[in-house]
Amino acid sequence: MRVEPHELATAENPKTLGYDVVFNGINNEVHAKNPDLTVNGELWELKSPR
């Protein structure tokens, strides 16, 4: 899995607040959703400026 530096930086903030942050793998199935993170068991999509 390739995680961009700006994504890592964005994910660090909730980690410092004590949240459990895990980057998700890529699902290559047709029409699959690919949320970037799981935060405390909930799926999240990162949007951050570069």
C-alpha positions in Angstrom: 0.0 0.0 0.0 1.3 3.4 -0.9 0.5 6.2 1.6 1.5 9.8 0.6 3.4 11.9 3.0 0.5 14.5 3.3 -1.9 11.6 4.1 0.4 10.5 6.9 0.6 14.0 8.3 -3.2 14.3 8.3 -3.6 11.0 10.1 -1.2 12.0 12.8 -3.6 14.5 14.3 -6.3 12.1 15.5 -3.5 9.7 16.6 -2.1 12.3 19.0 -5.6 12.7 20.4 -5.8 9.0 21.3 -7.8 7.6 18.4 -7.0 4.3 16.8 -6.0 5.1 13.2 -5.4 2.3 10.6 -4.8 2.9 6.9 -7.0 0.5 4.8 -5.8 -1.6 1.9 -7.1 -1.2 -1.6 -10.1 -3.2 -2.8 -9.7 -3.9 -6.5 -13.2 -5.3 -7.1 -15.4 -3.5 -9.6 -17.3 -0.5 -8.1 -15.7 -1.1 -4.7 -15.4 1.7 -2.2 -11.9 2.4 -0.9 -12.0 4.6 2.2 -8.5 5.6 3.3 -8.7 5.0 7.0 -10.5 3.2 9.8 -10.7 5.5 12.8 -12.0 3.9 16.0 -13.8 1.3 13.9 -15.4 3.8 11.5 -14.4 4.2 7.8 -13.0 7.6 6.8 -11.9 9.2 3.5 -9.0 11.6 3.8 -9.1 14.9 1.9 -6.1 17.1 2.5 -4.3 19.8 0.5 -0.8 18.9 -0.8 
